[in-house]
Amino acid sequence: MTEPVTIDAPVGVPLPTARSARLVNGAGRFVADARPAGGLEVAFVRSAHASARILSIDAAAARAMPGVAAVLTAADLAPILKSFRGTHGAFPDLVAPRQTALAADIVRWSGEPVALVLAASRAVAEDAAELVEIDYDPLPAVADPRAAVAEGAPAIHPEAPDNVALTLIHEKGDVDAAFAQAAHVAELAFSFGRVTGVPLETRGIVATYEAGERRLTVSMSHQCPHQMNVEFAGLLGLDVEKVRVSCLDVGGGFGVKQQLYGDELAVCAAAMLTGRPVRFIADRLESMVSDIHAREHVVTGRIAVDGEGRILAFDIDDLFAIGAYSQYPRSSAGEIRSVIGLAGAPYRFCAMRGRARVVFQNKPPSGHYRGVGHPIGCAVTEGLVDAGAAAAGIDPLEFRRINLLTAADLPYASPNGTTFPRLTFPQCLDALEKAVDLPAVHRDVAAGRAEGRCLGLGIVAFVEQTSRGSGFYGDGGVAVSSRDSCTIRLEPTGGLRCLSSVTEQGQGSEMGVTQIVAAAVGVPLERVEVVTGDTAATAQGGGTWGSRCLAIGGEAAWHAGRKLRTEILELAGSLLQADPATLRLMDGAIHDASGARMSLADLAVTAHYRPHAFGGRHPQLVQSADYSPLDGPFRAGSGFQLSLVEVDVELGSVKLLRHVVVHEAGRIVNPLLADEQIRGAVAQGLGSALFEELTFDAEGQPLATTLADYRLPEASDLPDIEVVHAKAPPIPGSALGAAGLGEAGTVGAAAAVFNAVNDALAPYGGRVSAMPLTMGRILAGLGRVKG
């Protein structure tokens, strides 16, 4: 097993992203900026029904409109575009009905694409789309997950007559005995509102097809270009090497842009059928009804505690609503895997029962959004832990201290079915207590309550599973890469060009790779150019998802850099008649004990243009490395979040007074970007906790289709989020010794606010069980209005 090594600056130095200056000066290169000559614009005709049979489509009037090139339906695409199913080998019983890019016979959610109009401009395409007449036979729809599994509910798919896509039951230990013997039992109900990612840049794609070479070139706003390269080729019947996917500047992803969408497939097929470039940029309304959704769960849970305050068991029942289909290609099972696999994760306990039902409903499909089920598992766990502490009459933090896993417990095979080789809760708790004067906070809360203020404090522990290995997707037969690659070449000027399979959506992964390469080779930061996001330039890799870029892609960059450094020193030894072991490469120059002997630029010129000078040795000026974590299914980050809130008991509003994140994830490559990733993730978690919810009526019609209806957190809503990095040894299993951290803030933020609000309401005899914690729900929890 590889052990972490000593790594010098610029790794560990806080630096802004390399793209920052260009972007803030308005020089971004986004998909919407691409307008190829002779190109066609797309407008989709989307279903106005949540459930209906398509009887006929009459596009004659639309086709006759000036400027319209074509109107395409599922029947037009079928000869060149395959259907697909969101299966996963780890869940062989998952019902995954077949999907087509455009609805063929039945629409199953309001907003599902049925036809696409190709025209000279988006305006013309939209006007023509209004002329497409579709005769629907409306069918009964079901939106609420509880209604979907009720007796007599209309079946959304014949393959699942009860609307249950998957039932998972996990049990380890004697759960019934643990609850029977417990001194204290607490039970809570939870419900979580449906949300989506809302990246600043909506989804977009431009596809060009060269029929003579059967070559498809795609520019799109996506997190995983290599995944899309494979999927486009397979579903369109093309050779992978003849498909190129490039993702230049991407204005946020958050999981929304790691999926495959039917409308994007349809754009590629349209380019093939028309022989012209085709461009689609989603507007915000389309995004709200067609981007993947997430986190709609209805959960009940119990916790058993003995007389000394030790947790004995958890019992969790989850109803998870995934919309109309299992999302392709990753399936929609990821959230439920995390909820069950992370229940009780930070704690020592002996028995666990988890039951989960994954249900269909007439809503857009649910997929992977930042954290992928972690926030649900954390909120349920930490809500129950607070309830267990209250039942036992123990301070919530002291209760956690009694039950938290320590180094002596590791590796820990949790009853929830997950093994944790490394967790650092003692270090994180120590860092929390050093950063926050907790006794003073408690005194302030007590003093405020004495003055009539409704104050609450929530402290939660969390685990973030990052940097996933191949055991989940690979063994499940899903073509999602767990590996990353890096190729570095020495240019004649002594600079380095680095081709990395990681991608950049604003989180700073390119800057992190730049720092790692500069440190690995021994050159100034400004002499490293990193290229990402183009399948024609970079080797296969996973891209951005699951907090993986630097822990996996950075590891590949380190090894490629060290290989190139070794080659450079051996070449220098040949020229200088010196033992390479006595030479060092620093700041772009080769040194021996007496000082600098040769610049890297001089060596590069010689290697490129006078290779005969090396006495028969062929200089290898390009080095590559690949890396995938093979030592486990994930790497775990540990941490705590603290939230201090004030509730207005007359209005039901929540004011965030303080939010602190303590986190540990091994080596931090760039503290500035790490902190900002965590803060951004916290903001998204707080949005889910307090504001964001995709609401629907009983018939499946969306009620939140604009940002006026779907409330996002604003700067004025948030406190100054404090970030503390706990100190612990680097993570073994890699030279870099890093885990991911991009989702850590999201994982625990909602749980901390949820517990804080319920702590505030407790003196009033109130409680809320549903997120987001809207004013109406808080007033209902106080008994002041009906729920």
C-alpha positions in Angstrom: 0.0 0.0 0.0 1.3 3.5 -0.9 1.9 5.7 2.0 1.6 9.5 2.0 4.9 11.3 1.2 6.3 14.7 2.1 5.2 17.3 -0.5 6.5 20.8 -0.8 4.8 24.0 -1.9 2.8 25.0 -3.8 0.7 22.1 -2.5 -0.9 23.4 0.7 -0.8 27.0 -0.4 -4.0 29.0 -0.7 -4.3 30.3 -4.3 -7.2 31.5 -6.5 -8.2 29.5 -9.5 -6.3 29.9 -12.7 -9.5 30.8 -14.6 -10.6 33.5 -12.2 -9.1 36.5 -14.1 -10.5 35.4 -17.4 -14.0 34.7 -16.1 -14.4 37.9 -14.0 -13.4 39.9 -17.1 -16.2 38.4 -19.1 -14.0 36.1 -21.3 -15.7 32.9 -20.4 -16.1 30.2 -23.1 -19.5 28.6 -22.4 -21.6 26.4 -24.6 -24.1 29.2 -25.2 -21.3 31.2 -26.8 -20.9 28.6 -29.6 -22.9 29.5 -32.7 -21.6 27.3 -35.5 -22.2 28.5 -39.1 -25.3 26.9 -40.6 -26.4 25.7 -37.3 -30.0 25.0 -36.2 -31.6 25.9 -32.9 -33.8 23.5 -30.9 -37.0 24.1 -29.0 -38.6 21.1 -27.4 -42.3 20.4 -27.2 -42.8 19.2 -23.7 -45.8 17.4 -22.2 -48.4 19.5 -20.3 -49.7 16.4 -18.7 -48.1 14.4 -15.9 -49.6 11.2 -17.3 -51.2 10.7 -20.7 -51.3 8.5 -23.8 -50.1 10.1 -27.0 -52.7 9.4 -29.6 -51.3 11.5 -32.4 -48.8 14.2 -33.3 -49.6 16.7 -36.1 -46.6 18.8 -36.9 -47.7 20.0 -40.4 -48.3 23.6 -39.4 -45.0 23.8 -37.6 -43.0 22.3 -40.5 -44.6 24.8 -42.9 -43.5 27.8 -40.9 -40.7 29.8 -42.5 -37.3 29.1 -41.0 -38.2 25.7 -39.7 -35.9 22.9 -40.9 -37.5 19.9 -39.3 -39.8 18.6 -36.6 -38.7 15.3 -35.1 -40.5 12.8 -32.9 -39.6 9.5 -31.3 -40.5 7.7 -34.5 -38.0 9.8 -36.5 -35.2 9.1 -34.0 -35.8 5.4 -33.5 -33.8 4.2 -36.6 -30.5 5.7 -35.3 -31.0 6.1 -31.5 -31.4 3.2 -29.1 -33.5 3.2 -26.0 -32.0 2.8 -22.5 -32.6 1.6 -19.0 -31.2 2.9 -15.7 -30.2 -0.5 -14.2 -27.5 -1.3 -11.7 -26.0 -4.7 -11.0 -25.8 -4.1 -7.3 -29.6 -3.9 -7.3 -30.7 -6.8 -9.5 -34.3 -6.4 -8.4 -34.5 -2.8 -9.4 -37.4 -2.3 -11.8 -35.9 0.0 -14.6 -38.4 0.5 -17.4 -37.0 1.2 -20.8 -36.8 4.9 -21.8 -36.6 6.7 -25.1 -35.1 10.2 -25.7 -38.5 11.5 -26.7 -41.7 10.1 -25.3 -43.1 7.5 -27.8 -46.5 6.3 -26.5 -47.1 7.6 -23.0 -45.8 10.7 -21.2 -45.1 10.2 -17.5 -44.2 13.6 -16.2 -45.2 17.2 -17.0 -42.2 18.5 -19.0 -41.2 15.3 -20.6 -39.9 16.0 -24.1 -42.2 14.7 -26.9 -40.9 16.4 -30.0 -38.2 18.8 -31.1 -38.3 21.7 -33.6 -35.2 22.7 -35.5 -35.1 26.2 -36.9 -32.8 29.0 -37.8 -33.3 30.7 -34.5 -34.6 29.7 -31.0 -37.4 32.3 -31.4 -38.7 30.7 -34.6 -38.3 27.2 -33.1 -40.4 28.2 -30.0 -43.1 29.8 -32.2 -43.2 26.6 -34.3 -43.3 24.4 -31.2 -46.6 26.1 -30.3 -48.1 24.9 -33.6 -47.3 21.2 -32.9 -50.7 19.6 -32.1 -50.5 16.6 -29.9 -53.7 14.7 -29.1 -53.4 13.3 -25.6 -55.6 10.9 -23.7 -55.1 12.0 -20.1 -54.4 9.1 -17.6 -54.6 9.2 -13.8 -51.4 10.6 -12.2 -49.9 10.2 -8.8 -47.4 12.6 -7.3 -47.1 12.0 -3.6 -45.0 8.9 -2.7 -47.4 7.8 -0.1 -50.3 8.0 -2.5 -48.2 6.1 -5.1 -48.0 3.0 -2.9 -51.5 3.2 -1.6 -53.9 0.5 -2.5 -55.6 1.3 -5.8 -53.0 3.8 -7.0 -52.7 4.0 -10.8 -49.6 2.0 -12.0 -47.1 4.2 -13.7 -45.4 1.3 -15.4 -46.8 -2.2 -16.0 -43.6 -3.7 -14.8 -44.3 -2.2 -11.3 -48.0 -2.6 -10.7 -47.6 -1.3 -7.1 -45.2 1.5 -8.2 -42.4 0.0 -6.2 -39.2 0.0 -8.1 -37.1 -1.6 -5.4 -37.4 -2.9 -1.9 -34.3 -3.1 0.2 -34.1 -4.7 3.6 -30.9 -4.7 5.6 -30.7 -6.2 9.1 -27.8 -7.0 11.3 -27.8 -7.9 14.9 -30.8 -8.5 17.1 -32.7 -5.3 16.6 -35.9 -6.4 18.4 -33.9 -7.5 21.5 -32.0 -4.2 21.5 -35.2 -2.2 21.6 -36.8 -4.6 24.1 -33.8 -4.2 26.5 -33.3 -0.5 25.9 -33.7 1.9 28.9 -34.8 4.7 26.4 -36.4 4.6 23.0 -37.0 7.6 20.8 -39.0 7.6 17.5 -39.2 10.4 15.0 -40.8 11.0 11.6 -39.1 13.0 8.8 -40.0 14.2 5.4 -37.7 15.9 2.9 -38.8 18.1 0.0 -37.8 17.5 -3.6 -34.9 19.7 -4.7 -32.7 20.3 -7.7 -29.2 21.7 -8.3 -29.9 25.0 -10.1 -26.5 25.7 -11.5 -26.0 29.3 -12.7 -25.4 28.0 -16.2 -28.2 25.8 -17.5 -27.7 22.7 -19.4 -26.5 23.2 -23.0 -25.2 21.2 -26.0 -24.0 21.8 -29.5 -23.7 18.7 -31.8 -22.0 18.5 -35.2 -22.0 15.4 -37.4 -19.7 14.6 -40.3 -21.5 11.9 -42.2 -18.6 10.9 -44.5 -16.5 9.9 -41.5 -19.4 9.1 -39.1 -17.8 11.5 -36.7 -19.8 13.3 -33.9 -18.4 16.3 -32.2 -20.2 17.6 -29.1 -19.6 20.6 -27.0 -21.7 20.6 -23.8 -22.0 21.8 -20.2 -21.2 18.6 -18.4 -19.2 17.1 -15.5 -18.2 13.8 -17.1 -17.1 14.2 -20.8 -15.6 10.7 -21.1 -18.8 9.1 -19.7 -20.8 11.0 -22.4 -18.3 10.0 -25.1 -19.0 6.3 -24.4 -22.8 6.8 -24.0 -23.3 8.8 -27.1 -21.3 6.3 -29.1 -23.1 3.3 -27.8 -26.7 4.7 -28.1 -26.1 6.3 -31.5 -24.3 3.3 -33.0 -20.9 5.1 -33.5 -17.3 4.2 -32.8 -16.1 5.7 -29.5 -13.0 7.0 -31.2 -15.2 8.9 -33.7 -17.0 10.8 -30.9 -15.5 13.8 -29.3 -17.0 15.5 -26.3 -15.6 18.8 -25.0 -16.6 20.7 -21.9 -15.0 24.1 -21.8 -16.1 26.5 -19.1 -19.0 25.0 -17.1 -21.0 27.2 -14.9 -21.7 24.8 -12.0 -22.7 21.2 -12.0 -23.7 19.8 -8.6 -24.6 16.4 -10.1 -27.3 17.9 -12.4 -24.7 17.7 -15.2 -23.3 14.2 -14.6 -26.5 12.5 -15.9 -27.5 11.6 -19.5 -30.7 13.4 -20.6 -33.1 12.3 -23.4 -33.2 15.9 -24.8 -29.4 15.9 -25.2 -29.4 12.6 -26.9 -32.2 13.9 -29.2 -30.0 16.9 -30.2 -27.2 14.5 -31.2 -29.6 12.4 -33.2 -31.0 15.5 -34.9 -27.5 16.6 -36.0 -27.0 13.2 -37.5 -30.4 13.3 -39.3 -30.1 16.8 -40.7 -26.4 17.0 -41.3 -26.2 20.4 -39.7 -24.9 21.6 -36.4 -27.7 21.6 -33.7 -27.7 23.7 -30.6 -29.9 23.5 -27.5 -29.6 25.8 -24.5 -32.2 25.1 -21.8 -34.1 28.0 -20.3 -34.7 28.1 -16.6 -38.3 26.9 -16.8 -37.1 23.8 -18.9 -34.4 23.2 -16.3 -36.9 23.1 -13.4 -39.0 20.4 -15.1 -36.3 18.4 -16.9 -33.1 18.6 -14.8 -32.8 15.7 -12.4 -34.4 16.1 -9.0 -33.4 14.6 -5.7 -34.0 14.0 -2.0 -37.8 13.3 -1.8 -37.9 11.0 1.2 -40.5 10.1 3.9 -38.7 8.4 6.8 -39.5 7.0 10.2 -36.8 6.1 12.6 -36.2 4.7 16.1 -33.1 4.7 18.3 -32.5 2.5 21.3 -30.3 3.7 24.2 -29.1 1.9 27.3 -29.1 3.2 30.8 -25.6 4.6 30.5 -26.3 6.6 27.3 -24.9 4.1 24.8 -26.6 3.6 21.5 -27.8 0.1 21.0 -29.7 0.1 17.7 -31.2 2.1 14.9 -34.4 1.1 13.0 -35.0 3.1 9.8 -37.9 2.9 7.3 -37.5 5.0 4.1 -39.9 5.7 1.3 -37.9 7.3 -1.5 -39.6 8.8 -4.5 -37.6 8.7 -7.8 -40.0 10.1 -10.3 -41.1 8.5 -13.6 -37.9 6.5 -14.4 -34.7 5.2 -12.9 -32.1 7.7 -14.1 -29.7 6.6 -16.8 -26.8 5.5 -16.7 -26.2 5.5 -12.9 -29.7 4.5 -11.8 -31.7 6.2 -9.1 -30.6 3.9 -6.3 -27.7 6.0 -5.1 -29.6 8.0 -2.5 -31.1 5.0 -0.8 -27.8 3.2 -0.7 -26.4 6.2 1.2 -29.3 6.6 3.6 -29.1 3.0 4.7 -25.3 2.8 4.5 -24.8 6.0 6.5 -27.4 5.5 9.2 -25.6 5.9 12.5 -22.3 6.2 10.7 -20.3 8.2 13.2 -21.3 6.0 16.2 -20.7 2.7 17.8 -23.8 0.5 18.0 -24.7 -3.2 17.8 -27.8 -3.6 15.7 -29.5 -2.0 12.7 -32.6 -2.5 10.6 -33.1 -0.6 7.5 -36.1 -0.9 5.1 -36.4 1.1 2.0 -38.9 1.3 -0.8 -38.0 3.1 -4.0 -41.2 4.3 -5.7 -42.2 5.7 -9.0 -44.4 8.8 -9.3 -45.4 11.2 -12.1 -42.6 13.6 -11.6 -39.2 14.1 -13.4 -36.6 11.4 -12.6 -34.5 11.7 -9.5 -30.8 11.3 -9.8 -27.5 12.4 -8.1 -27.3 15.8 -6.5 -24.5 17.1 -4.4 -24.1 14.6 -1.5 -26.3 11.9 -3.0 -28.3 10.8 0.0 -25.7 11.8 2.6 -27.7 14.8 3.8 -30.8 12.5 4.4 -28.8 9.9 6.2 -27.1 12.5 8.4 -30.4 14.4 9.2 -32.2 11.2 10.2 -29.2 9.9 12.2 -28.5 13.2 14.0 -32.2 13.9 14.6 -32.5 10.5 16.3 -29.3 11.1 18.3 -30.7 14.4 19.7 -33.9 12.6 20.5 -32.0 9.7 22.2 -29.9 12.2 24.2 -33.1 14.0 25.4 -34.7 10.7 26.3 -31.6 9.7 28.3 -31.4 13.2 29.9 -27.9 13.7 28.6 -26.4 16.8 26.9 -26.5 16.2 23.1 -22.7 16.8 22.7 -21.9 14.7 25.7 -24.1 11.9 24.3 -22.2 12.1 21.1 -18.9 12.0 22.9 -20.0 8.7 24.6 -20.9 7.1 21.3 -18.5 8.4 18.7 -16.1 6.0 17.1 -12.5 6.4 18.1 -9.2 5.1 16.7 -9.5 2.0 18.9 -12.7 1.0 17.0 -11.2 1.2 13.6 -11.5 -0.4 11.1 -15.2 -0.5 12.1 -17.7 -2.8 10.4 -20.9 -0.9 11.1 -24.2 -2.8 11.5 -25.4 -0.6 8.6 -23.3 -2.7 6.3 -20.5 -0.2 5.7 -16.9 -0.6 6.8 -15.0 2.5 7.8 -11.2 2.0 7.8 -10.5 5.6 8.9 -12.5 8.2 10.8 -11.2 11.1 12.9 -14.0 12.2 15.2 -11.8 12.7 18.3 -9.5 15.2 16.3 -12.6 16.9 14.9 -14.3 17.3 18.2 -11.1 18.7 19.7 -10.8 21.2 16.9 -14.5 22.2 17.4 -14.0 22.8 21.1 -10.8 24.9 20.3 -12.6 26.9 17.7 -15.8 27.5 19.5 -16.3 28.5 23.2 -19.2 26.1 23.6 -19.9 27.0 27.3 -20.1 30.6 26.3 -22.5 29.7 23.4 -24.7 27.8 25.9 -24.7 30.7 28.3 -25.7 33.1 25.4 -28.6 30.8 24.4 -29.8 30.6 28.0 -29.5 34.4 28.4 -31.4 35.0 25.2 -34.2 32.6 26.2 -34.5 34.4 29.5 -35.1 37.5 27.5 -37.8 35.9 25.5 -35.8 35.1 22.4 -36.4 31.7 20.7 -32.8 30.5 20.3 -31.6 27.0 19.3 -28.3 25.2 19.0 -27.6 22.2 16.8 -24.4 20.2 16.7 -24.1 17.2 14.4 -21.4 14.7 13.4 -21.1 13.7 9.7 -19.3 11.3 7.4 -18.6 12.0 3.8 -17.9 9.1 1.5 -15.5 10.4 -1.2 -13.3 9.2 -4.0 -15.3 6.1 -4.9 -13.4 3.1 -6.2 -14.6 0.7 -8.9 -16.5 -1.6 -6.6 -19.8 0.2 -6.8 -20.3 1.2 -10.5 -17.8 -1.2 -12.1 -19.0 -4.3 -10.3 -22.6 -3.1 -11.0 -22.0 -3.1 -14.7 -22.3 0.6 -15.0 -19.9 2.4 -17.4 -18.8 5.1 -14.9 -15.1 5.4 -14.4 -13.5 5.4 -10.9 -10.1 6.2 -12.4 -8.3 9.2 -13.7 -5.3 9.9 -15.9 -2.7 12.5 -16.4 -0.2 13.1 -19.2 2.5 15.7 -18.8 4.8 16.8 -21.5 7.9 18.9 -21.4 7.8 21.7 -23.9 10.9 23.1 -25.7 10.8 26.2 -23.5 10.9 24.2 -20.2 7.2 24.6 -19.5 4.8 21.8 -18.8 1.6 20.9 -20.6 -0.6 18.7 -18.4 -3.6 16.8 -19.9 -5.8 15.7 -17.0 -9.1 13.7 -17.1 -10.6 15.7 -14.2 -13.0 18.5 -15.1 -13.6 22.0 -13.9 -17.0 23.5 -12.9 -15.7 26.3 -10.8 -14.5 24.3 -7.9 -10.8 24.8 -8.7 -9.8 21.3 -9.7 -7.5 22.6 -12.4 -5.7 24.8 -10.0 -5.2 21.9 -7.6 -3.8 19.7 -10.4 -1.5 22.7 -11.4 -0.2 22.9 -7.8 0.4 19.1 -7.6 2.3 19.0 -10.9 4.4 22.0 -10.0 5.4 20.4 -6.7 5.9 16.9 -8.2 8.2 18.1 -11.0 9.8 21.1 -9.4 8.9 24.0 -11.6 7.3 27.4 -10.9 3.5 27.3 -10.8 3.2 29.7 -13.8 5.1 27.2 -16.0 2.3 24.6 -15.8 -0.6 24.7 -18.2 -3.5 22.3 -17.4 -5.9 21.1 -20.1 -9.2 19.4 -19.1 -12.6 18.6 -20.4 -11.8 17.3 -23.9 -12.0 13.6 -24.7 -9.8 14.1 -27.8 -7.0 15.4 -25.7 -7.2 13.6 -22.4 -7.3 9.9 -21.6 -10.2 8.2 -20.1 -11.3 9.3 -16.6 -14.2 9.9 -14.3 -14.5 13.7 -14.4 -16.2 15.4 -11.5 -18.6 13.6 -9.1 -18.5 12.3 -5.6 -15.7 14.5 -4.3 -13.0 12.8 -6.3 -11.0 15.2 -8.5 -7.9 15.7 -6.4 -8.0 12.5 -4.4 -8.0 10.5 -7.7 -7.0 12.9 -10.5 -4.5 14.6 -8.3 -2.9 11.3 -7.4 -2.5 10.5 -11.1 -1.0 14.0 -11.6 1.5 13.4 -8.8 2.7 10.1 -10.2 3.0 11.4 -13.7 4.9 14.4 -12.4 7.4 12.3 -10.4 8.0 10.0 -13.5 8.8 13.1 -15.6 11.0 14.5 -12.9 13.0 11.2 -12.7 13.4 11.3 -16.5 14.6 14.9 -16.4 17.2 14.2 -13.7 18.5 11.2 -15.6 18.8 13.3 -18.8 20.5 16.0 -16.8 22.9 13.5 -15.3 23.9 12.3 -18.8 24.7 15.9 -19.9 26.4 16.9 -16.7 28.2 13.6 -16.2 26.7 13.4 -12.7 24.8 10.8 -10.8 21.1 11.7 -11.1 20.7 10.9 -7.4 22.9 13.9 -6.6 20.8 16.3 -8.6 17.6 18.2 -7.7 15.0 20.0 -9.8 13.8 23.1 -8.1 12.1 26.3 -9.5 12.7 25.1 -13.1 16.5 24.5 -12.8 18.7 21.5 -12.1 20.9 21.8 -9.0 23.7 19.9 -7.5 25.4 20.5 -4.2 27.2 23.5 -5.5 24.0 25.2 -6.9 22.2 25.6 -10.2 23.9 23.8 -13.1 21.4 24.0 -15.9 18.0 25.5 -16.6 15.1 23.2 -17.4 14.6 25.2 -20.6 18.2 24.5 -21.8 17.7 20.8 -21.1 14.4 20.8 -22.9 15.9 22.5 -26.0 18.6 19.9 -26.1 16.2 17.0 -25.6 13.8 18.2 -28.3 16.3 19.3 -31.0 19.6 17.6 -30.2 18.7 14.2 -28.7 21.9 12.7 -30.1 23.6 14.6 -27.2 22.4 12.0 -24.7 24.8 9.3 -26.0 22.2 7.0 -27.6 19.5 7.5 -25.0 16.1 8.4 -26.4 14.6 11.3 -24.2 11.1 10.5 -23.0 9.6 14.0 -22.7 6.0 12.8 -22.1 5.0 10.8 -19.0 1.6 9.5 -18.0 0.0 7.9 -15.0 -3.4 6.5 -14.1 -4.8 6.1 -10.7 -7.9 4.5 -9.2 -8.4 3.7 -5.5 -8.1 0.0 -5.2 -7.9 -0.2 -1.4 -11.5 0.3 -0.6 -14.9 1.4 -1.9 -14.4 5.0 -0.7 -12.3 7.4 1.4 -14.1 8.9 4.3 -14.0 12.5 5.5 -15.2 13.3 9.1 -16.5 16.4 10.7 -18.9 18.4 12.8 -21.3 21.2 12.0 -22.7 23.7 14.4 -25.6 25.9 13.8 -27.1 28.7 16.0 -30.5 30.0 15.0 -33.2 32.3 16.2 -36.9 31.6 15.4 -39.5 34.2 15.2 -42.4 32.4 16.9 -44.9 34.9 15.6 -43.9 34.7 11.9 -42.3 31.3 11.9 -39.1 32.6 10.2 -35.6 31.4 11.0 -32.5 33.6 11.2 -29.1 31.9 11.0 -26.8 33.5 13.6 -23.8 31.3 13.3 -22.6 28.3 11.3 -19.3 26.4 11.9 -17.9 23.5 9.9 -15.0 21.4 11.3 -13.7 19.0 8.7 -10.9 16.5 8.2 -10.1 15.0 4.9 -6.3 14.3 4.9 -4.0 16.6 2.9 -5.5 19.9 1.8 -4.0 20.8 -1.6 -5.4 24.4 -1.7 -6.9 25.7 1.6 -8.5 28.7 -0.1 -10.4 26.6 -2.6 -11.2 24.0 0.0 -12.8 26.5 2.3 -14.9 28.0 -0.5 -16.0 24.6 -1.7 -17.2 23.8 1.8 -18.9 27.2 2.2 -20.7 26.8 -1.1 -21.8 23.3 -0.2 -23.1 24.6 3.2 -25.1 27.2 1.3 -26.7 24.5 -0.7 -27.4 22.4 2.4 -29.0 25.4 4.1 -31.1 26.1 1.0 -32.5 22.6 1.3 -33.1 23.0 5.0 -34.9 26.4 4.9 -36.1 27.4 1.4 -35.8 25.1 -1.6 -38.7 22.8 -2.6 -40.0 21.6 -5.9 -43.7 21.5 -5.1 -46.4 19.7 -7.2 -50.2 19.5 -7.1 -51.9 16.1 -6.6 -52.1 15.6 -10.3 -48.3 16.0 -10.8 -48.3 19.5 -12.2 -45.2 21.5 -11.1 -45.9 24.5 -8.9 -42.3 25.8 -8.7 -41.0 26.4 -12.3 -39.2 29.7 -11.8 -36.8 31.1 -9.3 -39.6 33.2 -7.9 -41.3 30.0 -6.8 -38.2 28.0 -6.0 -36.5 30.1 -3.3 -32.7 29.9 -3.3 -30.6 31.2 -0.3 -29.2 34.7 -0.8 -26.1 36.3 0.8 -28.4 38.1 3.2 -29.8 34.8 4.4 -26.5 33.3 5.4 -24.1 34.0 8.3 -20.3 34.1 7.8 -19.7 30.3 7.5 -16.7 29.5 9.6 -14.5 26.6 8.4 -11.9 24.8 10.5 -9.7 22.0 9.2 -8.9 19.4 11.9 -5.4 18.0 11.9 -4.8 14.3 11.4 -2.3 12.1 9.6 -2.7 12.0 5.8 -4.9 9.3 4.5 -3.0 6.1 3.7 -3.4 4.3 0.4 -2.0 7.1 -1.8 1.1 9.3 -2.0 -1.0 12.5 -1.9 -2.9 11.3 1.2 -6.1 13.2 0.4 -9.8 12.5 0.5 -12.4 14.6 -1.2 -14.3 17.4 0.4 -16.5 19.0 -2.2 -19.8 17.7 -0.6 -18.8 17.9 3.0 -20.7 21.1 3.7 -23.9 19.8 2.2 -23.8 16.6 4.1 -24.3 18.1 7.6 -25.7 21.6 7.0 -29.4 20.7 6.9 -29.1 18.3 9.9 -27.4 21.1 12.0 -30.1 23.6 11.2 -32.9 21.0 11.6 -31.6 20.2 15.1 -31.1 23.8 16.0 -34.6 24.8 15.0 -36.1 21.9 17.0 -33.9 22.9 20.0 -35.3 26.4 19.8 -38.9 25.1 19.6 -38.5 22.6 22.4 -39.2 25.1 25.3 -42.5 25.9 23.5 -43.5 22.3 23.2 -43.1 22.5 19.4 -41.3 20.4 16.8 -41.0 20.3 13.0 -40.4 17.1 11.1 -40.4 18.3 7.5 -37.8 20.1 5.4 -37.6 22.7 4.2 -38.4 24.5 7.5 -40.8 26.9 6.0 -42.7 29.5 8.1 -45.9 27.6 7.7 -44.4 24.3 8.9 -42.7 26.0 11.9 -46.0 27.7 12.9 -47.7 24.3 12.5 -45.0 22.8 14.7 -45.8 25.4 17.4 -49.5 24.6 17.1 -50.3 28.0 15.8 -51.7 27.0 12.4 -52.8 23.7 10.9 -50.1 21.7 9.2 
